[in-house]
């Protein structure tokens, strides 16, 4: 983070600290985050000191300020970026009172699941319809290793093999009786 400017360093540390503390404001012992504040503040000041090849004390003196909060004046660290004709950009670390807030509201958003399209075979299985005899009910999948093993299309090719060749699929969703018929090499009743 030493390659960032002071504003970005203070903004990053401040945002992470505020995020953690803000989430736990409902806890009765939120005061325990004093240790986290000290660790994050020291880390931020050491990062700034290493960037400017200075000391932590000088960086603390340079960036220290006092702000008004609903709980009174609070000490914090601030970095400003002055802009012509606009409000200055202000990044702050601290200033968050570690006081139990009974009225705090957690806005935990449940991430929306990415809509993954179903595989074609899953869609065919969920229809619960035999692709040979069109009967509905319990179905299974008949599968061959490769389409070339089905043989050449023609009058000698079984109905199920012709259907798989026509669909260009190595799988066929069939009912149990049709599956038995396929494995026993009997011709199917339906000549679809």
The 8 nearest C-alpha neighbors of each residue, nearest first, counted from 0:
[[1, 2, 3, 8, 46, 4, 50, 7],
 [0, 2, 50, 3, 46, 47, 49, 4],
 [1, 3, 0, 4, 50, 8, 5, 7],
 [4, 2, 1, 0, 7, 8, 5, 6],
 [3, 5, 6, 7, 8, 2, 1, 0],
 [6, 4, 8, 7, 9, 78, 3, 47],
 [5, 7, 78, 9, 4, 8, 90, 10],
 [8, 6, 10, 5, 4, 9, 11, 3],
 [7, 9, 5, 11, 10, 6, 3, 12],
 [10, 8, 12, 6, 11, 7, 13, 90],
 [9, 11, 90, 7, 13, 8, 12, 14],
 [12, 10, 14, 8, 13, 9, 7, 15],
 [11, 13, 9, 15, 14, 10, 16, 8],
 [14, 12, 92, 10, 16, 11, 15, 91],
 [13, 15, 17, 11, 16, 12, 10, 18],
 [16, 14, 18, 12, 13, 17, 11, 19],
 [15, 17, 13, 19, 18, 14, 12, 20],
 [18, 16, 14, 20, 15, 19, 21, 13],
 [17, 19, 15, 21, 16, 20, 14, 22],
 [18, 20, 22, 16, 21, 17, 15, 23],
 [21, 19, 17, 23, 22, 18, 24, 16],
 [22, 20, 18, 24, 23, 19, 17, 16],
 [21, 23, 19, 20, 24, 18, 105, 25],
 [22, 24, 20, 25, 21, 26, 29, 19],
 [25, 23, 21, 26, 100, 99, 22, 29],
 [26, 24, 23, 100, 101, 103, 99, 27],
 [27, 25, 29, 24, 28, 23, 99, 100],
 [26, 28, 99, 29, 25, 24, 30, 100],
 [27, 29, 30, 26, 31, 99, 98, 32],
 [28, 30, 31, 26, 27, 97, 32, 24],
 [31, 29, 97, 28, 32, 33, 98, 99],
 [32, 30, 29, 33, 28, 34, 35, 97],
 [31, 33, 35, 34, 30, 29, 36, 97],
 [34, 32, 36, 31, 35, 30, 37, 97],
 [33, 35, 37, 32, 36, 38, 31, 39],
 [36, 34, 32, 38, 37, 33, 39, 31],
 [37, 35, 33, 39, 34, 38, 40, 32],
 [36, 38, 40, 34, 35, 39, 41, 33],
 [37, 39, 35, 41, 40, 36, 42, 34],
 [38, 40, 42, 36, 41, 37, 35, 43],
 [41, 39, 43, 37, 42, 38, 36, 44],
 [42, 40, 44, 38, 43, 39, 37, 45],
 [41, 43, 39, 45, 40, 44, 38, 46],
 [44, 42, 46, 40, 41, 45, 39, 47],
 [43, 45, 47, 41, 46, 42, 55, 48],
 [46, 44, 48, 42, 47, 43, 55, 41],
 [45, 47, 43, 49, 44, 48, 42, 50],
 [46, 48, 50, 44, 45, 49, 43, 51],
 [49, 47, 53, 45, 54, 51, 50, 55],
 [48, 50, 52, 46, 47, 51, 45, 53],
 [49, 51, 47, 1, 48, 52, 46, 2],
 [50, 52, 48, 53, 49, 47, 54, 58],
 [53, 51, 49, 48, 50, 54, 47, 46],
 [52, 54, 48, 51, 49, 57, 55, 58],
 [55, 53, 48, 57, 56, 58, 52, 45],
 [54, 56, 58, 48, 57, 44, 45, 59],
 [57, 55, 59, 54, 58, 60, 44, 53],
 [58, 56, 60, 54, 59, 55, 61, 53],
 [59, 57, 61, 55, 60, 56, 48, 62],
 [60, 58, 56, 57, 62, 61, 63, 55],
 [59, 61, 57, 58, 63, 62, 56, 55],
 [60, 62, 58, 59, 63, 57, 56, 76],
 [63, 61, 76, 77, 59, 60, 58, 78],
 [64, 62, 76, 60, 59, 75, 61, 77],
 [65, 63, 75, 76, 74, 62, 77, 66],
 [64, 66, 74, 73, 75, 72, 67, 63],
 [67, 65, 73, 72, 74, 68, 64, 94],
 [66, 68, 72, 71, 73, 69, 65, 70],
 [69, 67, 71, 70, 72, 66, 73, 94],
 [70, 68, 71, 67, 72, 96, 73, 95],
 [71, 69, 68, 72, 96, 67, 73, 98],
 [72, 70, 68, 69, 67, 73, 66, 96],
 [71, 73, 67, 66, 68, 65, 74, 70],
 [74, 72, 94, 66, 65, 67, 75, 71],
 [75, 73, 65, 94, 64, 66, 72, 63],
 [74, 76, 93, 94, 64, 92, 63, 65],
 [77, 75, 63, 62, 92, 91, 64, 93],
 [76, 78, 91, 62, 90, 63, 92, 64],
 [77, 79, 6, 90, 89, 62, 5, 9],
 [80, 78, 89, 88, 81, 6, 87, 90],
 [79, 81, 88, 87, 82, 89, 6, 78],
 [80, 82, 87, 79, 88, 83, 86, 85],
 [83, 81, 85, 87, 84, 80, 86, 88],
 [82, 84, 85, 81, 86, 87, 80, 88],
 [83, 85, 82, 86, 87, 81, 88, 80],
 [86, 84, 82, 83, 87, 81, 88, 80],
 [85, 87, 88, 82, 84, 81, 83, 89],
 [88, 86, 81, 80, 82, 89, 85, 79],
 [89, 87, 80, 79, 86, 81, 90, 82],
 [88, 90, 79, 78, 87, 91, 80, 77],
 [91, 89, 10, 78, 77, 6, 9, 79],
 [92, 90, 77, 76, 13, 10, 9, 93],
 [91, 93, 13, 76, 75, 9, 77, 12],
 [94, 92, 75, 95, 91, 76, 13, 74],
 [93, 95, 75, 73, 74, 96, 92, 66],
 [96, 94, 93, 97, 17, 73, 20, 68],
 [97, 95, 98, 94, 70, 73, 93, 68],
 [98, 96, 30, 29, 95, 99, 32, 24],
 [99, 97, 96, 100, 29, 30, 24, 27],
 [98, 100, 27, 24, 25, 29, 101, 26],
 [101, 99, 103, 102, 24, 25, 98, 26],
 [102, 100, 103, 25, 99, 24, 26, 27],
 [103, 101, 100, 104, 25, 99, 24, 105],
 [104, 102, 100, 101, 25, 24, 105, 21],
 [103, 105, 106, 102, 25, 101, 22, 24],
 [106, 104, 107, 103, 22, 25, 21, 23],
 [105, 107, 108, 104, 22, 109, 103, 21],
 [108, 106, 105, 109, 110, 104, 22, 21],
 [107, 109, 106, 110, 111, 105, 112, 104],
 [108, 110, 111, 107, 112, 106, 105, 113],
 [111, 109, 108, 112, 113, 107, 106, 114],
 [112, 110, 109, 113, 114, 108, 115, 107],
 [113, 111, 114, 110, 115, 109, 116, 108],
 [112, 114, 115, 111, 110, 116, 117, 109],
 [115, 113, 112, 116, 111, 117, 110, 118],
 [114, 116, 113, 117, 112, 118, 111, 119],
 [115, 117, 114, 118, 119, 113, 122, 121],
 [118, 116, 119, 115, 121, 122, 120, 114],
 [117, 119, 121, 120, 122, 116, 123, 115],
 [118, 120, 122, 121, 123, 117, 124, 116],
 [119, 121, 123, 122, 118, 124, 170, 117],
 [122, 120, 124, 118, 123, 119, 125, 117],
 [123, 121, 119, 125, 120, 124, 118, 126],
 [122, 124, 120, 121, 126, 125, 119, 172],
 [125, 123, 121, 126, 122, 127, 120, 172],
 [124, 126, 122, 127, 123, 121, 128, 120],
 [125, 127, 124, 123, 128, 122, 135, 129],
 [128, 126, 125, 124, 136, 135, 138, 137],
 [127, 129, 135, 126, 134, 133, 130, 136],
 [130, 128, 173, 133, 174, 134, 131, 132],
 [129, 131, 133, 173, 172, 132, 128, 171],
 [132, 130, 129, 133, 173, 159, 191, 189],
 [131, 133, 134, 129, 189, 130, 177, 191],
 [132, 134, 129, 130, 128, 131, 135, 173],
 [135, 133, 129, 132, 128, 136, 174, 130],
 [136, 134, 128, 127, 129, 133, 137, 174],
 [137, 135, 127, 138, 128, 134, 174, 129],
 [136, 138, 174, 127, 135, 139, 175, 128],
 [137, 139, 174, 173, 127, 136, 175, 172],
 [140, 138, 173, 172, 174, 141, 175, 137],
 [141, 139, 172, 171, 173, 142, 170, 138],
 [142, 140, 171, 170, 172, 139, 178, 173],
 [141, 143, 170, 169, 140, 171, 144, 145],
 [144, 142, 169, 145, 170, 146, 141, 148],
 [145, 143, 142, 169, 146, 148, 147, 170],
 [144, 146, 147, 143, 148, 169, 149, 142],
 [145, 147, 148, 149, 169, 164, 143, 144],
 [146, 148, 149, 145, 150, 151, 144, 164],
 [147, 149, 146, 150, 145, 144, 143, 151],
 [150, 148, 147, 146, 160, 151, 164, 145],
 [151, 149, 148, 147, 152, 156, 146, 160],
 [150, 152, 153, 149, 156, 147, 155, 148],
 [153, 151, 156, 161, 150, 154, 164, 155],
 [152, 154, 155, 156, 151, 161, 157, 150],
 [153, 155, 156, 152, 157, 158, 161, 151],
 [156, 154, 153, 157, 152, 151, 158, 150],
 [155, 157, 154, 153, 152, 161, 160, 158],
 [158, 156, 160, 159, 161, 186, 155, 187],
 [159, 157, 161, 160, 190, 162, 156, 187],
 [158, 160, 162, 161, 157, 163, 131, 181],
 [161, 159, 163, 157, 162, 158, 149, 164],
 [160, 162, 164, 158, 159, 163, 165, 157],
 [163, 161, 165, 159, 160, 164, 166, 158],
 [162, 164, 160, 166, 168, 165, 161, 167],
 [165, 163, 167, 161, 162, 166, 160, 168],
 [164, 166, 162, 163, 167, 161, 168, 160],
 [167, 165, 163, 168, 164, 162, 161, 169],
 [168, 166, 164, 165, 163, 169, 146, 162],
 [167, 169, 166, 170, 163, 164, 146, 171],
 [170, 168, 143, 142, 146, 145, 163, 167],
 [171, 169, 142, 168, 141, 140, 143, 172],
 [170, 172, 141, 140, 173, 142, 163, 130],
 [173, 171, 140, 139, 130, 129, 141, 138],
 [172, 174, 129, 138, 139, 130, 178, 177],
 [175, 173, 138, 129, 177, 176, 139, 178],
 [174, 176, 178, 177, 179, 138, 173, 139],
 [177, 175, 179, 178, 174, 180, 173, 181],
 [178, 176, 180, 179, 174, 175, 173, 181],
 [179, 177, 175, 181, 180, 176, 173, 174],
 [178, 180, 176, 182, 177, 181, 183, 175],
 [181, 179, 177, 183, 178, 185, 182, 184],
 [182, 180, 178, 184, 179, 183, 177, 185],
 [183, 181, 179, 184, 180, 178, 185, 177],
 [182, 184, 180, 185, 181, 179, 178, 186],
 [185, 183, 181, 182, 180, 186, 157, 179],
 [186, 184, 180, 183, 187, 181, 182, 157],
 [185, 187, 157, 184, 188, 180, 158, 181],
 [188, 186, 189, 185, 180, 158, 190, 177],
 [187, 189, 190, 186, 132, 177, 191, 185],
 [190, 188, 187, 191, 132, 131, 158, 186],
 [191, 189, 158, 188, 187, 131, 132, 159],
 [190, 189, 158, 131, 132, 162, 159, 188]]
